[in-house]
C-alpha cells in the first residue's frame, strides 16, 4: 500500500517538474518574440519545426542572415509547437512560414515555403525594411 502511494507521488512529481519546465520554455519563447518586436529593428520570424526538411534547410540561411544583418535586423527561428497562438493568428497551415515585421514591430508580410538567403534579402529590400 505504501509502495503504491510512493509510486503515485513519484509520477505526480515528475508531471509537475515537466509542467514547470514547459511553462518556463513557453515564457522564454514569448519574451524572445516580444523583445524582437520591441527592438526598434525590422524582424524576420521563421515558423517551422525540427522534423520539417525545408525548415531544417533554412536554419543555416537564417544563421548567415543573422550574422550579415547583425544590428540591422532581428532574425528568429521559432517552433510552431511552442508558438501555437502566433501560428493561429497568422493562419500558418504550411511550414516553413516566414513573417516580416517593420522596425515598429508591425506585421508587414508573410511568405509560405522555404526561402534562400537571396530571396529573403530581396524581400527585405522590396518591403523597404533594409536598404
Backbone as JSON, one array per atom type, in Angstrom:
{
  "sequence": "XXXXXXXXXXXXXXXXXXXXXXXXXXXXXXXXXXXXXXXXXXXXXXXXXXXXXXXXXXXXXXXXXXXXXXXXXXXXXXXXXXXXXXXXXXXXXXXXXXXXXXXXXXXXXXXXXXXXXXXXXXXXXXXXXXX",
  "N": [[0.82, -1.19, 0.0], [1.84, 1.28, 0.89], [3.94, 1.43, -0.87], [2.63, 1.72, -3.33], [1.49, 4.26, -3.02], [3.81, 5.75, -2.91], [4.78, 5.41, -5.53], [2.75, 6.7, -6.96], [3.05, 9.31, -5.97], [5.59, 9.85, -6.93], [5.16, 9.8, -9.72], [3.43, 11.99, -9.91], [5.12, 14.04, -9.07], [7.04, 14.0, -11.13], [5.39, 14.76, -13.27], [4.7, 17.38, -12.44], [7.22, 18.64, -12.44], [7.88, 18.45, -15.2], [5.79, 19.98, -16.24], [6.34, 22.53, -15.16], [8.8, 23.03, -16.4], [7.94, 23.16, -19.07], [6.3, 25.45, -18.93], [8.22, 27.41, -18.31], [9.8, 27.33, -20.62], [7.92, 28.15, -22.55], [7.36, 30.73, -21.63], [9.89, 31.96, -21.9], [10.16, 31.81, -24.67], [8.03, 33.43, -25.55], [8.87, 35.88, -24.48], [11.17, 36.26, -25.97], [10.22, 36.7, -28.6], [8.63, 38.98, -28.12], [10.62, 40.8, -27.29], [12.08, 40.99, -29.67], [10.24, 42.24, -31.37], [10.01, 44.67, -30.15], [12.42, 45.82, -30.46], [13.11, 47.92, -32.09], [14.06, 47.46, -34.54], [13.73, 45.99, -37.83], [12.19, 42.74, -38.15], [12.64, 39.28, -38.83], [10.79, 36.43, -38.77], [10.84, 33.11, -38.65], [8.64, 30.49, -38.79], [8.54, 27.17, -37.94], [9.47, 23.66, -37.77], [11.4, 21.14, -36.11], [11.27, 18.65, -37.34], [10.75, 19.11, -39.97], [11.91, 19.03, -43.23], [12.35, 21.28, -45.17], [12.37, 23.37, -43.32], [14.57, 22.77, -41.76], [16.51, 23.11, -43.71], [16.5, 25.84, -43.95], [17.71, 26.77, -41.65], [20.66, 27.19, -41.67], [20.67, 29.31, -43.46], [19.25, 31.31, -42.13], [20.97, 31.65, -40.0], [23.26, 32.68, -41.27], [22.13, 35.06, -42.29], [21.51, 36.33, -39.9], [24.06, 36.9, -38.94], [25.07, 38.51, -41.04], [23.28, 40.66, -41.02], [23.44, 41.7, -38.53], [22.6, 43.85, -35.91], [21.01, 45.32, -37.57], [18.73, 43.92, -38.38], [16.49, 41.75, -36.7], [16.6, 38.31, -36.34], [14.65, 35.5, -36.04], [14.06, 32.07, -35.3], [11.49, 30.12, -34.91], [9.61, 27.57, -33.22], [6.68, 26.01, -34.25], [5.14, 24.52, -32.52], [5.64, 25.55, -30.01], [4.79, 28.07, -30.39], [1.99, 28.22, -30.86], [-0.19, 29.96, -30.64], [0.68, 32.25, -32.05], [1.05, 31.06, -34.54], [-1.59, 30.37, -35.13], [-2.74, 32.91, -35.19], [-1.61, 34.04, -37.5], [-2.54, 32.33, -39.35], [-1.05, 29.99, -40.08], [-0.58, 27.33, -42.06], [1.08, 25.79, -43.52], [4.51, 24.85, -43.34], [7.93, 25.77, -43.81], [6.95, 29.01, -42.62], [7.5, 32.37, -43.11], [7.56, 35.34, -41.37], [7.45, 38.85, -41.69], [8.38, 41.81, -40.1], [8.15, 45.34, -39.45], [10.3, 48.05, -38.26], [8.88, 48.99, -36.12], [7.65, 46.87, -35.04], [5.42, 46.08, -36.35], [3.43, 43.9, -38.25], [4.22, 43.05, -41.58], [4.4, 41.37, -43.87], [4.09, 37.97, -45.17], [5.66, 34.89, -46.06], [5.12, 31.78, -47.47], [6.69, 28.69, -47.35], [10.0, 27.42, -48.12], [12.87, 29.6, -48.15], [15.59, 31.15, -49.82], [18.73, 32.73, -48.99], [19.18, 34.85, -50.72], [16.56, 35.32, -51.65], [15.29, 36.12, -49.29], [16.73, 38.45, -48.67], [16.07, 39.99, -50.91], [13.33, 40.24, -50.47], [13.31, 41.69, -48.05], [14.44, 44.1, -48.97], [12.58, 44.8, -50.93], [10.34, 45.26, -49.35], [11.17, 47.47, -48.14], [12.53, 47.32, -45.71], [15.17, 47.14, -45.28], [18.05, 48.8, -46.7]],
  "CA": [[0.0, 0.0, 0.0], [2.74, 2.42, 0.98], [4.72, 1.44, -2.11], [1.75, 2.26, -4.36], [1.4, 5.7, -2.76], [5.1, 6.31, -3.3], [4.82, 5.42, -7.0], [1.84, 7.77, -7.4], [3.69, 10.59, -5.64], [6.72, 9.99, -7.84], [4.58, 10.17, -11.02], [2.92, 13.34, -9.78], [6.28, 14.92, -9.02], [7.59, 14.06, -12.49], [4.45, 15.57, -14.04], [4.83, 18.77, -12.01], [8.51, 19.14, -12.94], [7.77, 18.64, -16.65], [4.87, 21.09, -16.47], [7.07, 23.76, -14.85], [9.78, 23.22, -17.48], [7.18, 23.61, -20.24], [5.89, 26.84, -18.69], [9.41, 28.26, -18.41], [10.17, 27.38, -22.04], [6.92, 28.97, -23.23], [7.56, 32.1, -21.18], [11.11, 32.45, -22.53], [9.89, 31.96, -26.09], [7.19, 34.62, -25.72], [9.72, 37.03, -24.19], [12.09, 36.39, -27.09], [9.47, 37.34, -29.68], [8.26, 40.32, -27.67], [11.84, 41.61, -27.33], [12.42, 41.23, -31.08], [9.29, 43.19, -31.96], [10.19, 45.96, -29.49], [13.84, 46.16, -30.58], [13.32, 49.1, -32.92], [14.64, 46.98, -35.8], [12.87, 45.04, -38.53], [12.36, 41.36, -37.69], [12.27, 38.14, -39.66], [10.41, 35.36, -37.86], [10.52, 31.89, -39.38], [7.92, 29.49, -38.01], [8.78, 25.84, -38.52], [9.6, 22.55, -36.81], [12.64, 20.37, -36.28], [11.03, 17.48, -38.17], [10.42, 19.59, -41.31], [13.14, 19.2, -44.03], [12.6, 22.65, -45.65], [12.68, 24.21, -42.16], [15.97, 22.46, -41.44], [17.34, 23.71, -44.77], [16.55, 27.3, -43.74], [18.49, 27.09, -40.45], [21.93, 27.86, -41.98], [20.35, 30.57, -44.15], [18.9, 32.27, -41.08], [22.19, 31.89, -39.22], [24.06, 33.61, -42.1], [21.45, 36.36, -42.3], [21.66, 36.9, -38.57], [25.42, 37.45, -38.88], [25.21, 39.58, -42.03], [22.39, 41.79, -40.71], [23.54, 41.97, -37.09], [22.42, 45.26, -35.58], [20.07, 45.93, -38.51], [17.5, 43.11, -38.44], [16.43, 40.65, -35.74], [16.22, 37.07, -37.02], [14.21, 34.46, -35.11], [13.64, 30.78, -35.85], [10.59, 29.67, -33.85], [8.92, 26.3, -33.37], [5.22, 26.2, -34.26], [4.53, 23.86, -31.37], [5.78, 26.47, -28.88], [4.13, 29.32, -30.78], [0.71, 27.86, -31.45], [-1.04, 31.15, -30.71], [1.19, 33.05, -33.17], [0.75, 30.29, -35.76], [-3.03, 30.51, -35.39], [-3.0, 34.32, -35.52], [-1.21, 34.3, -38.89], [-3.13, 31.26, -40.16], [0.03, 29.17, -40.61], [-1.04, 25.98, -42.36], [2.23, 25.1, -44.09], [5.79, 25.35, -42.81], [8.14, 26.98, -43.04], [6.29, 30.28, -42.94], [8.35, 33.45, -42.63], [6.85, 36.59, -41.12], [8.29, 40.04, -41.74], [7.89, 42.92, -39.29], [8.92, 46.57, -39.6], [11.06, 48.45, -37.06], [7.93, 49.28, -35.04], [7.04, 45.61, -34.61], [4.17, 45.9, -37.09], [3.45, 42.86, -39.27], [4.25, 43.61, -42.92], [4.15, 40.37, -44.91], [4.48, 36.59, -44.86], [5.98, 34.03, -47.2], [4.96, 30.37, -47.14], [7.65, 27.85, -48.05], [11.41, 27.71, -47.89], [13.44, 30.77, -48.83], [17.04, 31.24, -49.85], [19.26, 33.99, -48.46], [18.94, 35.86, -51.76], [15.12, 35.62, -51.66], [14.97, 36.89, -48.08], [17.32, 39.8, -48.84], [15.24, 40.68, -51.9], [12.06, 40.56, -49.81], [13.58, 42.78, -47.11], [14.63, 45.34, -49.74], [11.29, 45.1, -51.56], [9.44, 45.79, -48.33], [11.87, 48.66, -47.63], [12.92, 47.08, -44.34], [16.59, 47.48, -45.31], [18.45, 49.49, -47.95]],
  "C": [[0.87, 1.26, 0.0], [3.57, 2.56, -0.3], [3.92, 2.05, -3.26], [1.62, 3.78, -4.22], [2.68, 6.4, -3.19], [5.22, 6.43, -4.82], [3.93, 6.54, -7.54], [2.45, 9.15, -7.14], [4.84, 10.88, -6.6], [6.22, 10.43, -9.22], [4.07, 11.6, -11.0], [4.07, 14.35, -9.77], [6.91, 15.09, -10.39], [6.7, 14.93, -13.37], [4.62, 17.05, -13.71], [6.13, 19.38, -12.54], [8.44, 19.39, -14.45], [6.85, 19.81, -17.0], [5.58, 22.43, -16.23], [8.11, 24.06, -15.93], [9.08, 23.74, -18.74], [6.76, 25.06, -20.1], [7.07, 27.79, -18.85], [9.84, 28.42, -19.85], [9.22, 28.28, -22.79], [7.14, 30.44, -22.89], [8.79, 32.71, -21.84], [10.86, 32.72, -24.01], [9.06, 33.21, -26.35], [8.01, 35.89, -25.48], [10.66, 37.31, -25.35], [11.41, 37.1, -28.26], [9.12, 38.77, -29.32], [9.46, 41.26, -27.74], [12.23, 41.95, -28.76], [11.52, 42.3, -31.68], [9.39, 44.58, -31.33], [11.62, 46.47, -29.63], [14.1, 47.46, -31.35], [13.98, 48.76, -34.25], [13.62, 46.09, -36.51], [13.15, 43.62, -38.01], [11.89, 40.37, -38.75], [11.98, 37.02, -38.67], [10.0, 34.15, -38.69], [9.84, 30.93, -38.42], [8.08, 28.14, -38.69], [8.83, 24.79, -37.43], [10.88, 21.78, -37.13], [12.47, 19.18, -37.23], [10.78, 17.83, -39.65], [11.69, 19.81, -42.14], [13.36, 20.61, -44.58], [12.94, 23.62, -44.51], [14.13, 24.02, -41.75], [16.91, 23.12, -42.45], [17.47, 25.22, -44.58], [17.41, 27.69, -42.54], [19.82, 27.77, -40.77], [21.73, 29.2, -42.7], [20.06, 31.65, -43.12], [20.12, 32.63, -40.23], [23.09, 32.88, -39.97], [23.44, 35.0, -42.11], [21.61, 37.08, -40.97], [23.03, 37.55, -38.41], [25.55, 38.67, -39.8], [24.41, 40.84, -41.66], [22.42, 42.17, -39.22], [23.47, 43.48, -36.83], [21.43, 45.97, -36.48], [18.71, 45.25, -38.51], [17.6, 42.01, -37.39], [15.91, 39.43, -36.49], [15.87, 36.02, -35.97], [13.76, 33.22, -35.87], [12.8, 30.12, -34.75], [9.86, 28.39, -34.22], [7.41, 26.51, -33.27], [4.53, 25.55, -33.07], [4.62, 24.72, -30.11], [5.02, 27.77, -29.14], [2.8, 29.04, -31.47], [-0.21, 29.06, -31.61], [-0.63, 32.03, -31.9], [0.86, 32.37, -34.5], [-0.72, 30.42, -36.13], [-3.37, 31.93, -35.83], [-2.69, 34.62, -36.98], [-1.65, 33.19, -39.84], [-2.05, 30.42, -40.86], [-0.49, 27.75, -40.79], [0.07, 25.13, -42.98], [3.5, 25.7, -43.49], [6.9, 24.96, -43.78], [7.29, 28.14, -43.55], [7.15, 31.37, -42.31], [7.54, 34.74, -42.55], [7.84, 37.74, -41.13], [7.61, 41.17, -40.97], [8.76, 44.14, -39.52], [9.6, 46.93, -38.27], [10.17, 48.79, -35.87], [7.24, 48.03, -34.52], [5.72, 45.32, -35.3], [4.36, 44.85, -38.18], [3.35, 43.5, -40.65], [3.84, 42.59, -43.97], [4.52, 38.98, -44.41], [4.73, 35.84, -46.15], [5.86, 32.59, -46.71], [5.92, 29.57, -48.0], [9.07, 28.28, -47.75], [11.89, 28.89, -48.69], [14.96, 30.71, -48.76], [17.45, 32.59, -49.25], [18.97, 35.12, -49.45], [17.47, 36.28, -51.79], [14.73, 36.46, -50.44], [15.5, 38.32, -48.19], [16.48, 40.62, -49.82], [13.91, 41.11, -51.28], [12.23, 41.73, -48.85], [13.73, 44.11, -47.84], [13.32, 45.76, -50.41], [10.29, 45.7, -50.6], [10.0, 47.06, -47.68], [12.19, 48.54, -46.13], [14.42, 47.3, -44.16], [16.89, 48.17, -46.64], [19.3, 48.59, -48.8]]
}
